[in-house]
Amino acid sequence: MEFNRKNIKTVLLIILFAVVIYTLARNVTVILSLLVKLSHVLATVTAGFCIAFILNVPLNFFERKVFRFLDKAKHKFFRNIKRAVSLVLTMVVALGIVVGVVLVVLPKLGTTITGLAEALPGYVSSAIEWVEGFLERFNIASESIPKITVDWDALFGNLYDYVLGGSGNIINTATNVTTSLASGVISVIFSVVIGVYILAQKERVGRWAKGIVIAFLPEKASDRVLNVARLSNEVFANFITGQLIEAIILGILCYIGMLIFRFPYPEIIAVVIGTTSLVPMVGSFIGELIGAFLILLISPLKALFFVVFILCLQQVESSLIYPRVVGKSVGLPGVLVLISVIVGSNLAGVPGALLGVPVCAVLFIIIREAVRERTLKKAGADGGSGLMDNLADSIAGEKKAKK
């Protein structure tokens, strides 16, 4: 009788699973649209959780390293104030970094754009002269090539007339942009507020989430979910810490090197190199292309030297900085890092490229642990002999060595 009940439950679960899969397959577009709407609705809250997770890294540093001595304080007031002081210092550091980058980059960016606009006619004339000289070397008459002339006065005059003629559309566009910008600023402020509240009560939030998992899932399933959550927290925190440290080091080295070799736009390019290096493997190459393009408009020879300099800096970064700062924290083989960046960027763009490595690291650890457990079970079932026995012994020895 018990065997029949088990069979009936299994059959019913299979039927339910098939019905759910069939329903999802028939309504894929509707489900995707609902998920998109839900993501827009929860965007501010999701951003708040992301901000809290990132700021939790410096918060833990202040609590565990700087103000650890307050745990031994006799008065309860000093023990309780540790979280508030650490949170305030975390916000000050984060705000200081943002304001510092803005104050450094924006003035230089305005100067760069103005300089490029003033020098653009000269660049075009130089390019035309270079093409004509190149053609003369091969005895090709430059008259056979259509002359490229740009009447800059007429161009700016037409642009002025277009602005005046389309002032209504420009005003509407400017209004929409201003409204979107204001809405984005408000969303960022609310996200920061949510992140601060989460950080202030992170233990309570963790207990609440853990209680939900334990209450609504079976014991084995809840243990697995909590284990994956703990593992994800460790991997993501280590990855964020390593990437931020590596980006800061690379940006500083790039800035110092550009000052030594007197490359133009050192502040902007160093910030671009440091920011793009947050994307593993391919980010620094993107920053290199942007920097080389900016310098190319000033001096092609300096642009070539800049590419050589960045390639040398990337070699130092990949052989010394990245393995010590990020490699140990993630623990992924290089080929899996590259694959995770490519797949993540194809799925979700820049956020996917950023999150691809830690997600792949979590999956890699879970699969590795599952393989170890099944290998040890098979070794026990086979009586502990042969190849399976040797593999189980090596796994057991690896576990002891790590401990």
QUINOR-V921950 format. One record per pair of residues at least 12 apart in sequence whose C-alpha atoms are under 10 Angstrom apart, sorted by the first residue. I is the first residue (numbers start at 0). J is the second residue. Records with the same first field share a line. If there is no record, write none. Layout:
I=J + J
//
This chain:
42=186 + 190
43=183 + 185 + 186 + 187 + 188 + 189 + 190 + 191 + 193
44=186 + 189 + 190 + 191 + 192 + 193 + 194
45=190 + 193 + 194
46=186 + 187 + 189 + 190 + 191 + 193 + 194
47=186 + 187 + 188 + 189 + 190 + 191 + 192 + 193 + 194 + 195 + 196 + 197
48=190 + 191 + 193 + 194 + 195 + 196 + 197 + 198
49=190 + 191 + 194
50=187 + 190 + 191 + 192 + 193 + 194 + 195 + 197 + 198
51=190 + 191 + 192 + 193 + 194 + 195 + 196 + 197 + 198 + 199 + 201
52=194 + 197 + 198 + 201 + 232 + 235 + 236 + 239
53=194 + 235 + 236 + 239 + 240
54=86 + 89 + 90 + 92 + 93 + 194 + 195 + 198 + 236 + 239
55=86 + 89 + 194 + 195 + 197 + 198 + 201 + 236
56=89 + 236 + 237 + 239 + 240
57=85 + 86 + 88 + 89 + 90 + 92 + 93 + 240
58=82 + 83 + 84 + 85 + 86 + 87 + 88 + 89 + 90 + 198
59=82 + 85 + 86 + 89
60=85 + 89
61=81 + 82 + 84 + 85 + 86 + 88 + 89
62=81 + 82 + 83 + 84 + 85 + 86
63=81 + 85
65=81 + 85
66=78 + 80 + 81 + 82 + 84 + 85
67=81
68=81
69=81
82=198 + 199 + 200
83=198 + 199
85=199
86=195 + 198 + 199
87=195
90=191 + 195
100=266 + 267 + 270
103=266 + 267 + 270
104=264 + 266 + 267 + 268 + 269 + 270 + 271
105=267
106=267
107=264 + 265 + 266 + 267
108=264 + 266 + 267
110=264
111=263 + 264 + 267 + 293
114=297
115=293 + 296 + 297
118=296 + 297
119=296
120=149 + 150 + 151
122=296 + 297
123=147 + 148 + 149
124=147 + 148 + 149
127=146 + 147 + 148
130=144
131=144 + 146
208=225
209=221 + 224 + 225 + 228
212=224 + 225
213=225
226=365
227=361 + 362 + 364 + 365
228=361
230=360 + 361 + 362 + 364 + 365
231=357 + 358 + 360 + 361 + 362 + 364
232=357 + 361
233=328 + 329 + 357 + 361
234=328 + 329 + 330 + 356 + 357 + 358 + 360 + 361 + 364
235=328 + 329 + 354 + 356 + 357 + 358 + 360 + 361
236=328 + 329 + 357
237=324 + 325 + 326 + 327 + 328 + 329 + 357
238=324 + 325 + 326 + 327 + 328 + 329 + 330 + 353 + 354 + 356 + 357 + 360
239=277 + 325 + 328 + 329 + 353 + 354 + 357
240=324 + 325 + 328
241=277 + 320 + 321 + 322 + 323 + 324 + 325 + 326 + 327 + 328 + 329
242=273 + 276 + 277 + 278 + 279 + 321 + 324 + 325 + 326 + 328 + 353
243=273 + 274 + 276 + 277 + 324 + 325
244=273 + 277 + 320 + 321 + 324 + 325
245=273 + 276 + 277 + 316 + 320 + 321 + 322 + 323 + 324 + 325
246=270 + 272 + 273 + 274 + 275 + 276 + 277 + 278 + 283 + 316 + 320 + 321
247=269 + 270 + 272 + 273 + 274 + 276 + 277
248=273 + 316 + 320
249=269 + 270 + 272 + 273 + 274 + 276 + 283 + 312 + 313 + 315 + 316 + 320 + 321
250=265 + 266 + 268 + 269 + 270 + 271 + 272 + 273 + 274 + 275 + 276
251=266 + 269 + 270 + 272 + 273
252=269 + 273 + 312 + 316
253=265 + 266 + 268 + 269 + 270 + 272 + 273 + 308 + 309 + 312 + 313
254=266 + 267 + 268 + 269 + 270 + 272 + 273
255=269
256=269 + 305 + 308 + 309 + 312
257=269 + 305 + 308 + 309
260=301 + 304 + 305 + 308
261=301
262=294 + 297 + 298 + 301 + 302 + 304 + 305
263=290 + 293 + 294 + 297 + 298 + 301 + 302 + 305
264=290 + 293 + 294
265=290 + 294
267=290 + 293
268=286 + 287 + 289 + 290 + 291 + 293 + 294
269=286 + 287 + 290
270=286
271=283 + 285 + 286 + 287 + 289 + 290
272=284 + 285 + 286 + 287 + 288 + 289 + 290 + 309
273=286
274=286
275=287
277=352 + 353
278=340 + 344 + 349 + 350 + 351 + 352 + 353 + 354 + 355 + 356
279=321 + 325 + 336 + 337 + 339 + 340 + 352 + 353 + 354 + 355 + 356
280=317 + 321 + 333 + 336 + 337 + 340 + 341 + 352
281=337 + 340 + 341 + 352
282=340 + 349 + 352 + 353
283=309 + 310 + 313
284=306 + 309 + 310 + 313
286=309
287=305 + 306 + 308 + 309 + 310 + 313
288=302 + 306
290=302 + 305 + 306 + 309
291=303 + 304 + 305 + 306 + 309
294=306
328=357 + 360
329=356 + 357 + 358 + 359 + 360 + 361 + 364
330=357 + 360 + 361 + 363 + 364
331=356 + 357 + 359 + 360 + 361 + 363 + 364
332=360 + 363
335=355 + 356 + 359 + 360 + 363
336=355 + 356 + 357 + 359 + 360
337=352 + 355 + 356
338=355 + 356 + 359
339=351 + 352 + 353 + 354 + 355 + 356 + 357 + 358 + 359 + 360
340=352 + 353 + 354 + 355 + 356 + 357 + 359
341=355 + 356
342=355 + 356
343=355 + 356 + 358 + 359
371=390 + 391 + 394 + 395
372=391 + 394
373=391
374=387 + 388 + 390 + 391 + 394
375=387 + 388 + 390 + 391 + 392 + 394 + 395
376=391
377=391
378=390 + 391 + 392
379=391
//
